[in-house]
């Protein structure tokens, strides 16, 4: 699965896009540079939904994160930076 991020820098929310939209359970996690899961999102994606908005990330500490998005066995990863 290809994951696209509008910006690799975020403050309190992330907007990401996935290819091949399909109705399924979409899971996303933010993992810090120590390998700990800091936040998780699970949502039922609509058949034609490609864009997802993930809010409520303001309480995360500043630093480098890995975004992992999965849809069944399909997975995509991307590095991000949380900043002021």
Backbone as a chain_set.jsonl record, in Angstrom:
{"seq": "XXXXXXXXXXXXXXXXXXXXXXXXXXXXXXXXXXXXXXXXXXXXXXXXXXXXXXXXXXXXXXXXXXXXXXXXXXXXXXXXXXXX", "coords": {"N": [[0.85, -1.166, 0.0], [0.56, 2.154, -0.824], [1.36, 5.022, 0.931], [0.678, 8.393, 1.282], [1.722, 11.485, 2.534], [0.556, 14.681, 3.343], [2.226, 16.569, 4.481], [5.414, 16.08, 5.887], [5.858, 16.989, 8.358], [4.244, 17.558, 11.404], [1.864, 19.023, 13.732], [-0.521, 19.008, 15.466], [-2.236, 17.372, 14.15], [-2.623, 14.872, 11.572], [-2.75, 14.383, 8.083], [-3.33, 11.944, 5.81], [-3.009, 9.919, 2.842], [-4.166, 7.072, 1.098], [-3.509, 4.593, -1.416], [-5.529, 2.772, -3.835], [-8.411, 2.767, -2.824], [-10.656, 1.112, -0.631], [-13.349, -0.632, 0.964], [-12.773, -1.295, 4.235], [-11.105, -2.237, 7.338], [-9.028, 0.121, 8.582], [-5.895, 0.588, 9.983], [-3.736, 2.597, 11.89], [-0.636, 3.554, 13.287], [1.468, 5.53, 15.38], [4.834, 5.536, 15.949], [7.452, 6.099, 18.174], [10.959, 7.209, 18.179], [12.164, 5.362, 19.828], [10.846, 3.054, 19.48], [8.379, 2.681, 20.669], [4.823, 2.483, 20.698], [2.97, 5.302, 20.319], [0.553, 6.464, 19.666], [-2.587, 5.392, 18.36], [-4.819, 4.584, 15.677], [-7.9, 3.422, 14.56], [-10.114, 2.829, 12.001], [-13.104, 2.454, 10.105], [-12.887, 2.295, 6.805], [-14.473, 3.849, 4.063], [-15.721, 2.652, 0.872], [-14.699, 4.269, -1.25], [-12.931, 5.977, 0.013], [-10.026, 7.823, 0.348], [-8.541, 9.733, 1.696], [-7.516, 10.504, 4.962], [-7.996, 11.976, 8.117], [-6.293, 12.575, 11.042], [-6.652, 13.559, 14.139], [-5.978, 15.187, 17.353], [-3.331, 14.923, 18.238], [-1.776, 16.612, 19.653], [-0.727, 16.304, 22.248], [1.468, 14.652, 22.041], [5.0, 14.198, 22.485], [7.579, 16.318, 21.102], [9.479, 15.335, 18.232], [10.891, 12.612, 16.246], [8.934, 10.371, 14.369], [7.522, 7.238, 13.284], [5.108, 6.51, 10.963], [2.875, 3.943, 10.637], [0.739, 2.372, 8.528], [-1.878, 0.126, 8.056], [-3.822, -2.245, 6.239], [-5.447, -4.904, 6.393], [-3.298, -7.363, 5.173], [-1.773, -5.6, 3.833], [0.583, -3.001, 4.026], [2.022, 0.178, 4.878], [4.735, 2.485, 5.426], [6.108, 5.458, 6.906], [8.346, 8.149, 7.654], [8.042, 10.783, 10.04], [7.936, 14.12, 11.48], [7.296, 15.603, 14.539], [6.598, 18.821, 15.525], [6.905, 22.14, 17.031]], "CA": [[0.0, 0.0, 0.0], [1.288, 3.405, -0.886], [0.845, 6.039, 1.844], [1.188, 9.731, 0.993], [1.473, 12.459, 3.594], [0.522, 16.054, 2.815], [3.437, 17.189, 4.992], [6.111, 15.147, 6.79], [5.934, 17.665, 9.645], [2.907, 17.771, 11.947], [1.792, 19.664, 15.044], [-1.587, 18.397, 16.263], [-3.037, 16.478, 13.311], [-2.015, 14.311, 10.363], [-3.621, 14.051, 6.967], [-2.62, 11.029, 4.921], [-3.785, 9.38, 1.73], [-3.784, 5.72, 0.705], [-3.907, 4.223, -2.774], [-6.512, 1.684, -3.947], [-9.419, 2.837, -1.77], [-11.544, -0.034, -0.512], [-14.037, -0.718, 2.257], [-11.987, -2.179, 5.098], [-10.644, -1.669, 8.594], [-7.724, 0.734, 8.401], [-5.207, 0.799, 11.26], [-2.546, 3.434, 11.804], [0.05, 3.769, 14.562], [2.646, 6.396, 15.409], [5.866, 4.904, 16.764], [8.545, 7.049, 18.402], [12.287, 6.741, 17.778], [12.577, 4.267, 20.713], [10.072, 1.873, 19.109], [7.127, 2.597, 21.428], [3.613, 2.985, 20.048], [2.549, 6.504, 21.046], [-0.845, 6.742, 19.357], [-3.139, 4.433, 17.393], [-6.087, 4.948, 15.06], [-8.601, 2.375, 13.816], [-11.317, 3.39, 11.407], [-13.708, 1.701, 9.004], [-12.782, 3.107, 5.601], [-15.521, 3.684, 3.059], [-15.238, 2.045, -0.374], [-13.943, 5.204, -2.087], [-12.214, 6.924, 0.866], [-8.581, 7.8, 0.209], [-7.925, 10.702, 2.589], [-7.848, 10.308, 6.37], [-7.527, 13.026, 9.019], [-6.052, 12.039, 12.374], [-6.469, 14.684, 15.048], [-5.709, 14.883, 18.751], [-1.937, 14.524, 18.428], [-1.085, 17.737, 20.279], [-0.057, 15.896, 23.487], [2.683, 13.865, 21.782], [6.234, 14.982, 22.583], [8.224, 16.663, 19.842], [10.498, 14.373, 17.834], [10.752, 11.839, 15.008], [7.994, 9.257, 14.487], [7.229, 6.431, 12.106], [3.694, 6.234, 10.763], [2.617, 2.652, 10.0], [-0.666, 2.239, 8.152], [-2.131, -1.219, 7.529], [-5.157, -2.588, 5.757], [-5.253, -6.344, 6.207], [-1.879, -7.703, 5.056], [-1.159, -4.486, 3.123], [1.13, -2.059, 4.997], [2.896, 1.247, 4.407], [5.438, 3.179, 6.506], [6.668, 6.749, 6.542], [8.939, 8.919, 8.759], [7.44, 12.091, 10.26], [8.507, 14.919, 12.549], [6.358, 16.423, 15.321], [7.298, 20.037, 15.905], [6.146, 23.188, 17.715]], "C": [[0.895, 1.228, 0.0], [0.6, 4.416, 0.019], [1.5, 7.359, 1.469], [0.788, 10.645, 2.134], [1.498, 13.842, 2.957], [1.764, 16.817, 3.25], [4.09, 16.206, 5.959], [6.335, 15.763, 8.164], [4.511, 17.893, 10.135], [2.987, 18.419, 13.316], [0.735, 18.963, 15.897], [-2.484, 17.471, 15.453], [-2.235, 16.032, 12.092], [-3.094, 14.123, 9.309], [-2.812, 13.154, 6.043], [-3.583, 10.426, 3.914], [-3.264, 7.983, 1.396], [-4.237, 5.464, -0.729], [-4.933, 3.089, -2.728], [-7.568, 1.735, -2.848], [-10.343, 1.621, -1.8], [-12.191, -0.034, 0.863], [-13.304, -1.753, 3.098], [-11.713, -1.491, 6.424], [-9.225, -1.164, 8.374], [-7.14, 1.007, 9.781], [-3.962, 1.636, 11.012], [-1.957, 3.58, 13.199], [1.208, 4.735, 14.35], [3.621, 5.802, 16.403], [7.013, 5.895, 16.927], [9.89, 6.417, 18.04], [12.846, 5.652, 18.687], [11.81, 2.983, 20.421], [8.767, 1.701, 19.861], [5.963, 3.161, 20.624], [3.079, 4.124, 20.902], [1.086, 6.845, 20.803], [-1.299, 5.739, 18.298], [-4.502, 4.919, 16.919], [-6.636, 3.723, 14.346], [-9.872, 2.992, 13.289], [-11.811, 2.489, 10.285], [-13.71, 2.613, 7.786], [-13.936, 2.8, 4.656], [-14.898, 3.169, 1.763], [-14.346, 2.982, -1.191], [-13.136, 6.22, -1.284], [-10.713, 6.745, 0.733], [-7.885, 8.663, 1.247], [-8.451, 10.511, 4.014], [-7.229, 11.438, 7.187], [-7.453, 12.448, 10.424], [-5.718, 13.206, 13.289], [-6.115, 14.221, 16.447], [-4.281, 14.483, 19.056], [-1.108, 15.602, 19.125], [-0.295, 17.331, 21.52], [1.2, 15.056, 23.272], [3.918, 14.746, 21.941], [6.819, 15.254, 21.188], [9.29, 15.628, 19.52], [10.167, 13.687, 16.521], [9.87, 10.627, 15.272], [7.953, 8.479, 13.176], [5.725, 6.196, 12.082], [3.593, 4.9, 10.042], [1.119, 2.539, 9.775], [-0.86, 0.853, 7.563], [-3.607, -1.394, 7.216], [-5.08, -4.072, 5.424], [-3.769, -6.644, 6.195], [-1.084, -6.596, 4.367], [-0.686, -3.438, 4.123], [2.014, -1.029, 4.325], [3.504, 1.967, 5.591], [6.007, 4.486, 5.979], [7.215, 7.44, 7.79], [8.305, 10.301, 8.803], [8.152, 12.809, 11.395], [7.384, 15.709, 13.212], [7.14, 17.629, 15.785], [6.361, 21.009, 16.592], [5.19, 23.839, 16.735]], "O": [[1.869, 1.306, 0.749], [-0.603, 4.645, -0.105], [2.722, 7.442, 1.351], [-0.335, 10.588, 2.635], [2.36, 14.136, 2.13], [2.302, 17.619, 2.487], [3.404, 15.569, 6.759], [6.932, 15.135, 9.038], [3.662, 18.365, 9.379], [4.023, 18.38, 13.981], [1.06, 18.388, 16.936], [-3.393, 16.85, 16.004], [-1.308, 16.708, 11.646], [-4.222, 13.744, 9.624], [-1.751, 13.541, 5.554], [-4.798, 10.424, 4.106], [-2.056, 7.746, 1.411], [-5.219, 6.041, -1.196], [-5.168, 2.515, -1.665], [-7.621, 0.831, -2.013], [-10.756, 1.166, -2.867], [-11.633, 0.509, 1.817], [-13.22, -2.927, 2.735], [-12.042, -0.32, 6.613], [-8.33, -1.933, 8.023], [-7.803, 1.585, 10.643], [-3.228, 1.413, 10.049], [-2.691, 3.714, 14.179], [1.84, 4.757, 13.294], [3.279, 5.589, 17.566], [7.492, 6.466, 15.947], [9.958, 5.252, 17.648], [13.884, 5.067, 18.377], [12.076, 1.944, 21.026], [8.105, 0.675, 19.709], [6.095, 4.186, 19.955], [2.77, 3.93, 22.078], [0.447, 7.458, 21.658], [-0.515, 5.298, 17.459], [-5.238, 5.575, 17.656], [-5.91, 3.058, 13.607], [-10.627, 3.61, 14.04], [-11.019, 1.842, 9.6], [-14.453, 3.594, 7.742], [-14.323, 1.646, 4.476], [-13.682, 3.243, 1.584], [-13.348, 2.543, -1.762], [-12.697, 7.227, -1.839], [-10.184, 5.66, 0.973], [-6.758, 8.364, 1.642], [-9.654, 10.377, 4.24], [-6.075, 11.809, 6.972], [-8.431, 11.898, 10.932], [-4.627, 13.771, 13.217], [-5.97, 13.026, 16.703], [-4.036, 13.775, 20.033], [0.118, 15.511, 19.177], [0.721, 17.958, 21.821], [1.924, 14.779, 24.229], [3.888, 15.92, 21.571], [6.577, 14.511, 20.237], [9.936, 15.098, 20.424], [9.283, 14.119, 15.781], [10.037, 9.937, 16.278], [8.299, 8.993, 12.113], [5.144, 5.738, 13.065], [4.156, 4.734, 8.96], [0.331, 2.603, 10.718], [-0.11, 0.438, 6.679], [-4.49, -0.792, 7.828], [-4.698, -4.452, 4.317], [-3.046, -6.23, 7.102], [0.145, -6.65, 4.325], [-1.46, -3.019, 4.984], [2.676, -1.318, 3.328], [2.88, 2.062, 6.647], [6.34, 4.62, 4.802], [6.624, 7.336, 8.864], [8.057, 10.92, 7.769], [8.879, 12.193, 12.174], [6.616, 16.397, 12.54], [8.215, 17.494, 16.368], [5.166, 20.744, 16.723], [4.452, 24.752, 17.106]]}, "num_chains": 1, "name": "protein.A"}
